[in-house]
């Protein structure tokens, strides 16, 4: 998928259609340990079955989301499975307007869930970080603006498990994730672990889901506008995140401060 033209904020889009090599990728970390209490799920297991098991085993389940394609599909599946808990989003102050609009559309579509925005109203000049920290030290910027607010909220809520939308084909750093992982403070459940992008797109179209419009412009993974560009031909779905920085994770799922 190639997007044409440029968007404001210095996000360069591929235009010549030629296959390009990927940006430098972060090294693959050891995946979380398999949860021995979970059923013996196989790659063909229906994500609905994974979610239903999780709701039974972890009724205090919580769902963080950035409302990318994977997240939108997971929201719909979770609603079908009976999830009625919180959907937690961190406002970094650098989100695209389209992302915030997608959040609002989803909240209206799924009133049975409680949509929580942490750090609501954040903006580049709010004093949390130097306005250009994203360029000089993106790890530090993510740590303050995204990871820390969610970590603090999770300490307060203390859920035993997190329902998240990661899948194996998003990036090399996610190639080995399992449906259910232990390690760290809580269980991580990945119902979409084995769903490829084509299947996610088909599901979204079939159910007329409100996907972030930037996705169809080539932004296959949408983060902050300062650190996101469209994906070029031949790149993985997260290649447009922190391009050229050797970084593919914000720190929520990888690194010493991971959830």
Secondary structure by P-SEA (a helix, b strand, c coil): ccccccccccccccccccccccccccccccccccccccccccccccaaaaaaaaaaacccbbbbbcccaaaaaaaaaaaaacccccccccccccccaaaaaaaaaaaaacccbbbbbccccccccccccccccccccaaaaaacccaaaaaaaaaaacccbbbbbccccccccccccccccccccbbbbbccccccaaaaaaaaaaaccccccccccccccccccccbbbbcccccccccccccccccccccccccccc
